[in-house]
Amino acid sequence: MGTGERTRQPRWEIADVLARTDLSQLLDELATPATHNIRGRRWHCPMPDHDDQHASVTLHTDHRGHERWRCWSGDHTHRGDAIDLIVATQRTNRADAIAWLANRAGMIPDQPLPPARRKPQRARPSVVPLDPSVVRYVHACEKMLWGRTGAPVRNWLHARGFDDDLLRANHVGADPGRSMMSRQRGLPHGHSLAATFPALDPDGHVQYVQARYLEPIGSDKYDNPAGSLGSNPRLAWTRTPDGRTTPGVLLVTEGIPDALTAAGAGYAAVGILGSQAPDDRVADVLAYRAEQTADRLVAIIDADPAGRAFGSRLAELLDSRGQPLHVVEPPDRLDLNGWSLKGRLWTMELAPNAPQPIESHETRLDHLPT
């Protein structure tokens, strides 16, 4: 072999390499050891250019049985399998990343492959019906909100711009904590005072709930029921206080509080739960709704990288279904609720004949077409 020639790498089947790689162990080695919270194990983002302040990476197994990781506070490229992890952290190409993993797994050319590790077989998740205990919890918290115990939560909600009629129309409540209100196992833990935001279906029935701690422990503001008590519906519909809505537009927001802000201004609105990863199920429902009502779909995103990734992903999903999505980004790194507290000028962005578009610190907002 002449000088300067590289030794040819053995060619490994990617499936063989991944079958012998434990992605959670790899994340422990190359990201940071996993932290534990109410949502399970998380790691700090391994991408070299992402200063992840909180542990934002989760791991899941997709429908083909492949282990994959995803950072929820970065852009849409902060995700992948074990090979993508090596490419990012070792700053190498895919061929060398595959060779790196093969060597780590003890795979040697021209020798029998070492046994693949046994991966747990996970059944494809099915929809779990809502347990009646969740509805009882929502109604108990709603009743609590209007008593003396609920006053601190009521004041907190008022400070966010939610009036009493809006709160009553959407069954918002107060969880005083487990020391003052007993609860069935699997309901929000109640480590401290929280506002409860029910996720309603299009007819106004409770289909889920999220508890938002007024003083969170760590980075976890929200607490959800256990999966055994009901599946996350991913979409939370809201009600306007008088039942009337501005015709011709459906606002899509990140989470329930922003959707309540929109409903308080008289708009039909739906919040996406787990908004960092809108999926086909969400897109199917929104596209069908737009087709049936002829409403324009408008997403008001959070003014940060995760919000932009959410808007881009949702627009892509809806475009593949023939439904345009108009994306509006608030100025000054605000979300919709924060924008509304600065004044009601945000509604001008939704007018069919909006005059000059507003500009945020880095994104120009296009006014909506007629």
NORZI-V328019 format. One record per pair of residues at least 6 apart in sequence whose ideal C-beta (glycine too) atoms are under 6 Angstrom apart, sorted by the first residue. I is the first residue (numbers start at 0). GAP is how many residues later the second one is. If there is no record, write none. Layout:
BEGIN
i = <I;I>
gap = <GAP;GAP>
END
This chain:
BEGIN
i = <8;9;11;11;16;16;16;17;18;19;19;20;20;22;22;22;23;25;26;29;29;30;30;30;31;31;33;33;34;34;36;41;41;42;42;43;43;44;44;44;44;44;44;45;46;46;49;53;55;55;55;56;56;57;58;60;60;61;67;69;70;71;72;74;74;75;82;85;85;86;105;126;127;127;129;130;130;132;133;133;133;134;136;137;137;137;140;140;140;140;141;141;143;143;144;144;144;148;149;152;152;155;159;160;160;161;164;165;165;168;168;169;169;170;172;174;174;174;174;176;176;176;177;185;185;185;185;186;187;187;188;191;191;192;193;193;193;194;195;195;196;196;197;197;198;198;198;198;199;200;201;203;206;207;209;209;210;211;211;212;231;233;233;234;234;235;235;235;236;237;237;237;237;239;239;244;244;245;245;248;248;248;249;249;249;250;250;250;250;251;251;252;252;252;252;253;253;254;255;256;257;257;257;258;258;258;260;260;260;261;262;264;271;274;275;275;277;277;282;282;286;286;286;289;289;296;297;298;298;298;298;299;299;300;300;300;300;301;302;302;302;302;302;310;314;317;325;327;327;328;328;329;330;338;339;347;351;353;356;356;356;357>
gap = <90;99;86;90;81;84;85;64;97;85;96;61;80;36;44;59;35;56;16;16;59;12;13;15;11;12;7;9;7;20;183;13;16;12;14;8;11;7;11;12;26;29;33;43;31;41;24;165;15;16;17;12;14;12;10;6;61;6;13;9;7;204;233;230;234;233;14;11;14;10;8;104;102;103;100;98;99;51;91;95;96;71;50;60;68;71;32;33;34;55;29;31;6;30;9;28;29;27;24;21;42;58;177;179;180;98;76;75;98;70;72;68;69;27;23;15;19;21;36;13;15;16;12;39;40;42;43;38;23;35;34;21;23;21;17;18;19;17;13;15;13;59;8;11;8;9;34;37;37;6;35;35;26;25;12;14;12;9;10;8;41;39;48;35;50;20;35;37;33;21;22;25;31;23;26;22;23;20;21;46;47;49;18;45;47;11;16;18;47;18;47;6;18;47;83;21;48;16;15;80;77;78;79;10;11;12;75;76;79;7;6;82;6;35;30;34;35;36;34;35;31;34;36;7;33;28;28;12;15;26;28;28;36;6;9;10;28;33;26;27;30;31;57;16;10;7;42;21;37;31;34;9;29;7;6;6;18;13;8;9;10;7>
END
